[in-house]
Amino acid sequence: MNRSDGDCSFSEVNSIVNGLQLAFYIPIFIVGLALNIIALRIFCFSLKKFTEATIFLINLAVLDLLLILSLPFKMYFSKPNATGNWRLCNFVECLYFTNMYGSIYTIMFISVDRYIAIRHLFWSKLLRSPTKTKTICVVIWIFVWTVSISVFSFNNGDQENMRCFHNMSDSIWSTPIIISLETIGFLGPLTVMMYCSIQIIRTLLTDRFSQEQNSRERIIVIRIIIINLVVFLVSFTPSHIAIFLQFLVRKHVISDCYFRQKVSLFLQMALCIANSNCCLDAVCYYFAVEEFRNSSIKKDSIIPKRTVSLRSPSIE
């Protein structure tokens, strides 16, 4: 590899990335497509009632499904010799990142919904309802699409040298956009999710009345929370570290050719890992369905009915 700053070749990186995408995206496309279609069928047709939980999970499954459907286009446009209209390129980028960050926000609101149901039982009837949940999902779609369209509409400069997901314009790598992406798009939701998860687990472990009864339901909830948090961290942390490193490359803070090549490779690998979230979410679907069955589909919460009802008022 050429380590000079003046003429840095990424041909070897591109070759590795093409192989990685085939290795990752084909299984993700096949498995993720099947799992999310099955999940949508279960949530839409098998469950008796549309609750806050099912609405959020349906929204997450739709986002995952659309992200999966964008992967073949991402693979095509990521090739060095790919041809196509730059408007189509921008649309694919918008579709890809819209569904990624839509998933992040949906997962965050699932944690908030669960937190309200367990920690603030008396407020839950006021703050939670299927109608409010549908409104939140609509707002998520409007927000992520508006931001994506606003950002990627700038990527129309040098159309001849432009490559989707690679050679984006400097305006996209501007400091305000990347800082907003890292904080509002990832660190903010992560902070909210970790806070809600810790508080819920703390409540379930310290609530003596809840511990004495319904231990199985309590263990199921704690297991779901931990799995959701681990899946979120594993899926999205590497990609946002890589995005920040690539930002440093574009700002010439990292200028050595060798490290620029490594950052470029790491970014593409991290995006592959992030896309695996479409399949990992199926684990969350499995435990969610198990949770609904344990509560006999009677409680309009993502928490088992008896676990919520046996909460100690003193924790409020």
C-alpha positions as CSV (number, residue, x, y, z in Angstrom):
1,M,0.0,0.0,0.0
2,N,1.1,3.5,-0.8
3,R,1.7,5.4,2.4
4,S,2.4,8.8,0.8
5,D,0.1,11.7,1.5
6,G,0.0,13.0,-2.1
7,D,-1.1,9.9,-4.0
8,C,-3.1,7.5,-1.8
9,S,-4.6,4.6,-3.6
10,F,-7.8,2.9,-2.3
11,S,-8.0,0.2,-5.0
12,E,-7.0,-2.5,-2.5
13,V,-9.5,-1.2,0.0
14,N,-12.3,-1.2,-2.6
15,S,-11.5,-4.8,-3.5
16,I,-11.7,-5.9,0.1
17,V,-14.9,-3.9,0.6
18,N,-16.6,-5.5,-2.4
19,G,-15.8,-8.9,-1.0
20,L,-17.0,-7.9,2.5
21,Q,-20.3,-6.6,1.1
22,L,-20.9,-9.9,-0.7
23,A,-20.1,-11.9,2.4
24,F,-22.3,-9.7,4.7
25,Y,-25.1,-8.3,2.6
26,I,-26.2,-11.5,0.8
27,P,-26.9,-13.4,4.1
28,I,-28.3,-10.3,5.7
29,F,-30.6,-9.7,2.8
30,I,-31.9,-13.3,2.7
31,V,-32.2,-13.9,6.5
32,G,-33.3,-10.4,7.3
33,L,-36.0,-10.3,4.6
34,A,-37.4,-13.6,5.8
35,L,-37.3,-12.7,9.5
36,N,-38.9,-9.3,9.1
37,I,-41.6,-10.5,6.8
38,I,-42.4,-13.2,9.4
39,A,-42.3,-10.6,12.2
40,L,-44.7,-8.3,10.3
41,R,-47.1,-11.2,9.7
42,I,-47.1,-12.2,13.4
43,F,-47.5,-8.6,14.6
44,C,-50.2,-7.7,12.0
45,F,-52.2,-10.8,11.8
46,S,-51.5,-13.2,14.7
47,L,-51.7,-10.9,17.7
48,K,-55.2,-10.0,18.9
49,K,-54.6,-6.3,19.6
50,F,-52.5,-3.4,18.4
51,T,-50.8,-2.1,21.6
52,E,-48.0,0.4,22.1
53,A,-45.5,-2.4,21.9
54,T,-46.8,-4.0,18.7
55,I,-47.0,-0.6,17.0
56,F,-43.4,0.2,17.8
57,L,-42.2,-3.2,16.7
58,I,-44.2,-3.1,13.5
59,N,-42.5,0.3,12.8
60,L,-39.1,-1.2,13.5
61,A,-39.8,-4.2,11.3
62,V,-40.8,-1.9,8.4
63,L,-37.7,0.2,8.8
64,D,-35.5,-2.9,8.9
65,L,-37.3,-4.3,5.8
66,L,-36.8,-1.1,3.8
67,L,-33.1,-1.0,4.8
68,I,-32.7,-4.6,3.7
69,L,-34.3,-3.7,0.3
70,S,-31.8,-0.9,-0.1
71,L,-28.8,-3.1,0.3
72,P,-28.6,-4.4,-3.3
73,F,-28.6,-0.8,-4.5
74,K,-26.0,0.1,-2.0
75,M,-23.8,-2.8,-3.2
76,Y,-24.2,-1.7,-6.8
77,F,-23.6,2.0,-6.3
78,S,-20.6,1.3,-4.0
79,K,-18.6,-0.2,-6.9
80,P,-15.9,2.1,-8.4
81,N,-17.3,1.6,-12.0
82,A,-21.0,2.0,-11.0
83,T,-23.0,4.3,-13.3
84,G,-26.3,6.0,-12.6
85,N,-28.1,9.2,-12.1
86,W,-26.8,11.2,-9.1
87,R,-30.4,11.8,-8.0
88,L,-31.0,8.1,-7.8
89,C,-27.8,7.8,-5.8
90,N,-29.0,10.5,-3.4
91,F,-32.3,8.7,-3.0
92,V,-30.6,5.4,-2.2
93,E,-28.4,7.2,0.4
94,C,-31.5,8.9,1.9
95,L,-33.4,5.5,2.0
96,Y,-30.4,3.8,3.6
97,F,-29.6,6.3,6.4
98,T,-33.3,7.2,7.0
99,N,-34.1,3.6,7.9
100,M,-30.9,3.2,10.0
101,Y,-31.6,6.2,12.1
102,G,-35.3,5.6,12.1
103,S,-34.5,2.2,13.7
104,I,-32.3,3.9,16.3
105,Y,-35.0,6.3,17.3
106,T,-37.7,3.6,17.3
107,I,-35.5,1.4,19.6
108,M,-35.0,4.4,21.9
109,F,-38.7,5.1,22.2
110,I,-39.4,1.4,22.9
111,S,-37.0,1.8,25.9
112,V,-38.8,5.0,27.0
113,D,-42.2,3.3,26.7
114,R,-41.0,0.4,28.8
115,Y,-39.5,2.9,31.3
116,I,-42.7,4.8,31.7
117,A,-44.7,1.6,32.1
118,I,-42.5,0.3,34.9
119,R,-41.2,3.4,36.7
120,H,-44.2,5.8,36.3
121,L,-47.2,3.5,36.5
122,F,-49.7,6.4,37.3
123,W,-48.4,8.5,34.4
124,S,-48.4,5.7,31.9
125,K,-52.2,5.9,31.3
126,L,-51.8,9.6,30.5
127,L,-48.6,9.4,28.4
128,R,-49.1,6.1,26.7
129,S,-51.8,5.0,24.2
130,P,-51.8,3.4,20.7
131,T,-52.7,6.7,19.2
132,K,-49.8,8.5,20.8
133,T,-47.5,5.7,19.7
134,K,-48.7,6.0,16.1
135,T,-48.0,9.7,16.3
136,I,-44.5,9.2,17.6
137,C,-43.8,6.7,14.7
138,V,-45.1,9.2,12.1
139,V,-42.9,12.0,13.7
140,I,-39.8,9.6,13.5
141,W,-40.4,9.1,9.8
142,I,-40.9,12.8,9.1
143,F,-37.9,13.8,11.1
144,V,-35.4,11.3,9.6
145,W,-36.6,11.7,6.1
146,T,-36.5,15.5,6.3
147,V,-32.9,15.5,7.7
148,S,-31.7,12.9,5.2
149,I,-33.2,14.8,2.2
150,S,-31.7,18.1,3.5
151,V,-28.3,16.6,4.0
152,F,-28.0,14.5,0.8
153,S,-29.4,17.2,-1.5
154,F,-26.0,18.8,-1.1
155,N,-24.2,15.8,-2.6
156,N,-24.6,16.9,-6.2
157,G,-21.3,18.6,-6.9
158,D,-18.8,16.7,-9.0
159,Q,-21.1,14.1,-10.5
160,E,-18.4,12.4,-12.6
161,N,-16.2,11.6,-9.6
162,M,-19.0,11.1,-7.1
163,R,-19.5,7.6,-5.7
164,C,-22.4,6.7,-3.5
165,F,-21.5,6.1,0.2
166,H,-17.9,6.9,-0.5
167,N,-16.9,10.1,-2.3
168,M,-19.5,12.3,-0.7
169,S,-19.2,16.1,-0.9
170,D,-17.4,18.1,1.7
171,S,-20.7,19.7,2.8
172,I,-21.9,16.3,4.1
173,W,-18.7,16.0,6.2
174,S,-19.0,19.5,7.6
175,T,-18.6,19.9,11.3
176,P,-22.2,20.8,12.2
177,I,-23.6,17.8,10.3
178,I,-21.2,15.2,11.7
179,I,-21.5,16.6,15.3
180,S,-25.3,16.5,15.0
181,L,-25.2,13.0,13.6
182,E,-23.0,11.8,16.4
183,T,-24.8,13.5,19.2
184,I,-28.5,13.7,18.2
185,G,-28.3,10.6,15.9
186,F,-26.4,8.2,18.2
187,L,-25.1,9.5,21.6
188,G,-28.5,11.1,22.5
189,P,-30.6,8.0,21.9
190,L,-27.9,5.8,23.5
191,T,-27.9,7.9,26.6
192,V,-31.7,7.8,26.8
193,M,-31.7,4.0,26.3
194,M,-29.0,3.3,28.8
195,Y,-30.7,5.5,31.4
196,C,-34.1,3.9,30.9
197,S,-32.6,0.4,30.9
198,I,-30.6,1.0,34.1
199,Q,-33.6,2.5,35.9
200,I,-35.9,-0.4,34.9
201,I,-33.4,-3.1,35.9
202,R,-32.8,-1.3,39.2
203,T,-36.5,-1.1,39.8
204,L,-37.1,-4.8,39.1
205,L,-34.2,-5.8,41.3
206,T,-35.0,-3.6,44.2
207,D,-38.7,-3.8,44.3
208,R,-39.2,-6.3,47.1
209,F,-42.9,-6.9,46.4
210,S,-42.2,-7.6,42.8
211,Q,-39.3,-9.9,43.6
212,E,-41.5,-12.0,45.9
213,Q,-44.0,-12.6,43.1
214,N,-43.9,-13.0,39.3
215,S,-40.1,-13.7,39.3
216,R,-40.4,-15.4,35.9
217,E,-41.9,-12.3,34.3
218,R,-39.4,-10.1,36.0
219,I,-36.5,-12.2,34.6
220,I,-38.0,-12.1,31.1
221,V,-38.2,-8.3,31.2
222,I,-34.6,-7.9,32.4
223,R,-33.4,-10.4,29.8
224,I,-35.2,-8.4,27.0
225,I,-33.7,-5.1,28.3
226,I,-30.2,-6.4,28.4
227,I,-30.4,-8.1,24.9
228,N,-31.9,-4.9,23.4
229,L,-29.1,-2.8,24.9
230,V,-26.3,-5.2,23.8
231,V,-27.8,-5.4,20.2
232,F,-27.9,-1.6,20.0
233,L,-24.3,-1.2,21.2
234,V,-22.9,-3.9,19.0
235,S,-24.8,-2.7,15.9
236,F,-24.3,1.0,16.0
237,T,-21.3,1.9,18.1
238,P,-18.6,0.8,15.6
239,S,-20.2,2.7,12.7
240,H,-20.4,6.0,14.6
241,I,-16.8,5.6,15.7
242,A,-15.9,5.0,12.1
243,I,-17.9,8.0,10.9
244,F,-16.1,10.2,13.3
245,L,-12.7,8.9,12.2
246,Q,-13.6,9.4,8.6
247,F,-14.7,13.0,9.5
248,L,-11.1,13.5,10.9
249,V,-9.8,12.2,7.6
250,R,-11.9,14.6,5.6
251,K,-10.7,17.5,7.8
252,H,-7.1,16.4,7.3
253,V,-6.5,15.7,10.9
254,I,-5.7,12.1,9.8
255,S,-3.6,12.6,6.7
256,D,-1.2,9.6,6.5
257,C,-2.2,7.4,3.6
258,Y,-2.0,4.2,5.6
259,F,-4.3,5.3,8.3
260,R,-6.7,6.9,5.7
261,Q,-7.0,3.5,4.0
262,K,-7.6,1.7,7.4
263,V,-10.3,4.2,8.3
264,S,-12.0,3.8,5.0
265,L,-12.0,0.0,5.4
266,F,-13.1,0.2,9.0
267,L,-16.0,2.5,8.0
268,Q,-17.3,0.0,5.5
269,M,-16.9,-2.9,7.9
270,A,-18.7,-1.0,10.6
271,L,-21.6,-0.2,8.2
272,C,-21.8,-4.0,7.5
273,I,-22.1,-4.7,11.2
274,A,-24.7,-1.9,11.6
275,N,-26.8,-3.5,8.8
276,S,-26.7,-6.8,10.7
277,N,-29.1,-5.1,13.1
278,C,-31.9,-6.0,10.7
279,C,-31.3,-9.6,11.6
280,L,-30.4,-9.1,15.3
281,D,-33.7,-7.3,15.9
282,A,-35.3,-10.6,15.3
283,V,-34.0,-11.7,18.6
284,C,-35.9,-8.8,20.2
285,Y,-39.0,-9.8,18.2
286,Y,-38.7,-13.3,19.6
287,F,-38.6,-12.2,23.2
288,A,-41.3,-9.6,22.6
289,V,-43.7,-12.3,21.3
290,E,-42.7,-14.5,24.3
291,E,-43.5,-11.5,26.5
292,F,-46.9,-11.0,24.9
293,R,-47.8,-14.6,25.3
294,N,-46.8,-14.6,28.9
295,S,-49.1,-11.7,29.5
296,S,-51.8,-13.4,27.4
297,I,-51.9,-10.4,25.1
298,K,-54.0,-8.6,27.6
299,K,-51.7,-5.8,28.8
300,D,-51.2,-2.8,26.5
301,S,-47.6,-2.5,27.5
302,I,-44.2,-3.9,26.5
303,I,-44.0,-5.1,30.2
304,P,-45.8,-8.2,31.4
305,K,-49.1,-7.2,33.1
306,R,-48.4,-8.6,36.6
307,T,-44.9,-7.2,36.7
308,V,-46.2,-3.7,36.2
309,S,-49.2,-4.0,38.5
310,L,-47.1,-5.3,41.3
311,R,-44.7,-2.3,41.3
312,S,-44.1,-0.9,44.7
313,P,-45.6,2.6,44.9
314,S,-42.8,3.7,47.2
315,I,-40.4,3.7,44.1
316,E,-42.5,6.3,42.3
